[in-house]
């Protein structure tokens, strides 16, 4: 399995969705990323 970093577009989308109080599972589904990847990104950078 390859691991790829989230790009700037994805990070900005997470920021917008956080502000809109979108659940992490929904963010992950929209971004086509795993829940854990999305959760880790939020914990690290927000």
Backbone as a chain_set.jsonl record, in Angstrom:
{"seq": "XXXXXXXXXXXXXXXXXXXXXXXXXXXXXXXXXXXXXXXXXXXXXX", "coords": {"N": [[0.851, -1.196, 0.0], [0.559, 2.214, -0.816], [1.469, 5.325, 0.603], [0.197, 8.516, 0.555], [0.641, 11.99, 0.862], [-1.683, 14.445, 2.069], [-2.855, 16.91, -0.129], [-2.674, 20.491, -0.662], [-5.194, 21.384, -1.503], [-6.881, 19.427, -0.427], [-6.406, 19.807, 2.301], [-7.396, 22.408, 2.665], [-10.054, 21.914, 2.087], [-10.726, 20.249, 4.239], [-10.449, 22.106, 6.301], [-12.52, 23.911, 5.669], [-14.72, 22.182, 5.898], [-14.52, 21.497, 8.598], [-15.123, 23.955, 9.766], [-17.769, 24.083, 8.994], [-18.771, 22.147, 10.55], [-18.875, 19.469, 9.71], [-19.068, 15.964, 10.007], [-16.214, 13.834, 10.726], [-16.149, 11.334, 9.416], [-17.736, 11.825, 7.185], [-16.218, 13.809, 5.924], [-13.966, 12.277, 5.246], [-15.13, 10.483, 3.46], [-15.939, 12.199, 1.368], [-13.439, 13.174, 0.552], [-12.306, 10.854, -0.281], [-10.558, 9.426, 1.348], [-9.121, 7.586, 4.11], [-10.82, 7.237, 7.294], [-9.039, 7.372, 9.435], [-6.785, 8.672, 8.363], [-7.837, 11.2, 7.797], [-8.635, 11.998, 10.339], [-6.147, 12.028, 11.667], [-4.875, 14.087, 10.27], [-6.434, 16.283, 11.034], [-5.933, 16.311, 13.791], [-3.168, 16.819, 13.794], [-2.871, 19.315, 12.454], [-4.865, 21.203, 13.027]], "CA": [[0.0, 0.0, 0.0], [1.327, 3.452, -0.85], [0.955, 6.413, 1.435], [0.382, 9.81, -0.084], [0.273, 13.117, 1.715], [-2.803, 15.261, 1.632], [-2.374, 18.123, -0.794], [-3.221, 21.745, -0.139], [-6.635, 21.42, -1.788], [-7.546, 18.576, 0.562], [-6.293, 20.459, 3.617], [-8.338, 23.525, 2.682], [-11.396, 21.323, 2.15], [-10.915, 19.827, 5.639], [-10.664, 23.335, 7.091], [-13.878, 24.396, 5.385], [-15.694, 21.24, 6.466], [-14.475, 21.643, 10.053], [-15.888, 25.17, 10.081], [-19.18, 23.778, 8.763], [-19.108, 21.08, 11.499], [-19.121, 18.212, 9.003], [-18.425, 14.853, 10.722], [-14.964, 13.346, 10.143], [-16.442, 10.247, 8.469], [-18.244, 12.434, 5.946], [-15.056, 14.438, 5.284], [-13.154, 11.203, 4.666], [-15.854, 9.955, 2.301], [-15.865, 13.211, 0.305], [-12.056, 13.262, 0.084], [-11.865, 9.511, -0.67], [-9.439, 9.079, 2.234], [-9.592, 6.799, 5.249], [-11.182, 8.015, 8.476], [-7.855, 7.596, 10.269], [-5.953, 9.692, 7.71], [-8.505, 12.482, 7.986], [-8.562, 12.302, 11.777], [-4.755, 12.354, 11.971], [-4.614, 15.414, 9.696], [-7.097, 17.269, 11.895], [-5.199, 16.355, 15.069], [-1.853, 17.406, 13.574], [-2.778, 20.656, 11.858], [-5.948, 22.14, 13.287]], "C": [[0.885, 1.244, 0.0], [0.649, 4.5, 0.016], [1.23, 7.722, 0.72], [-0.093, 10.897, 0.867], [-0.974, 13.792, 1.172], [-2.237, 16.5, 0.958], [-3.085, 19.348, -0.218], [-4.729, 21.837, -0.341], [-7.406, 20.604, -0.751], [-7.517, 19.212, 1.952], [-7.267, 21.634, 3.739], [-9.779, 23.023, 2.762], [-11.7, 20.863, 3.564], [-11.202, 21.033, 6.517], [-12.083, 23.854, 6.906], [-14.932, 23.488, 6.012], [-15.699, 21.285, 7.996], [-15.298, 22.856, 10.488], [-17.381, 24.947, 9.926], [-19.68, 22.642, 9.664], [-19.544, 19.782, 10.821], [-18.415, 17.098, 9.789], [-17.192, 14.324, 9.97], [-15.226, 12.229, 9.131], [-16.929, 10.79, 7.132], [-17.1, 13.118, 5.19], [-14.226, 13.384, 4.558], [-13.823, 10.644, 3.41], [-15.744, 10.915, 1.115], [-14.459, 13.26, -0.308], [-11.513, 11.935, -0.446], [-10.567, 9.131, 0.054], [-9.997, 8.271, 3.391], [-9.962, 7.738, 6.405], [-9.944, 8.354, 9.289], [-6.932, 8.663, 9.674], [-6.535, 11.086, 7.957], [-8.4, 12.923, 9.443], [-7.154, 12.743, 12.175], [-4.409, 13.747, 11.466], [-5.213, 16.499, 10.57], [-6.323, 17.428, 13.205], [-3.855, 17.069, 14.912], [-1.9, 18.903, 13.253], [-3.911, 21.621, 12.196], [-6.169, 22.337, 14.746]], "O": [[1.861, 1.309, 0.747], [-0.575, 4.546, 0.136], [2.362, 8.001, 0.326], [-1.087, 10.743, 1.575], [-1.276, 13.721, -0.019], [-1.251, 17.072, 1.425], [-3.985, 19.228, 0.612], [-5.455, 22.308, 0.535], [-8.449, 21.035, -0.259], [-8.503, 19.153, 2.686], [-7.885, 21.832, 4.785], [-10.621, 23.632, 3.423], [-12.815, 21.059, 4.048], [-12.085, 20.993, 7.373], [-12.762, 24.195, 7.875], [-15.913, 23.963, 6.585], [-16.748, 21.131, 8.621], [-16.064, 22.792, 11.45], [-18.178, 25.552, 10.644], [-20.833, 22.222, 9.573], [-20.45, 19.092, 11.287], [-17.268, 17.279, 10.198], [-17.138, 14.363, 8.741], [-14.579, 12.191, 8.084], [-16.571, 10.272, 6.074], [-17.018, 13.023, 3.966], [-13.833, 13.57, 3.407], [-13.152, 10.368, 2.415], [-15.485, 10.489, -0.011], [-14.306, 13.372, -1.524], [-10.41, 11.88, -0.991], [-9.628, 8.598, -0.536], [-11.204, 8.269, 3.628], [-9.485, 8.87, 6.485], [-9.802, 9.475, 9.778], [-6.362, 9.468, 10.411], [-5.81, 12.026, 8.284], [-8.109, 14.083, 9.732], [-6.983, 13.705, 12.924], [-3.725, 14.506, 12.154], [-4.575, 17.521, 10.821], [-6.09, 18.546, 13.666], [-3.448, 17.831, 15.789], [-1.061, 19.667, 13.729], [-3.92, 22.748, 11.701], [-7.051, 23.102, 15.139]]}, "num_chains": 1, "name": "protein.A"}
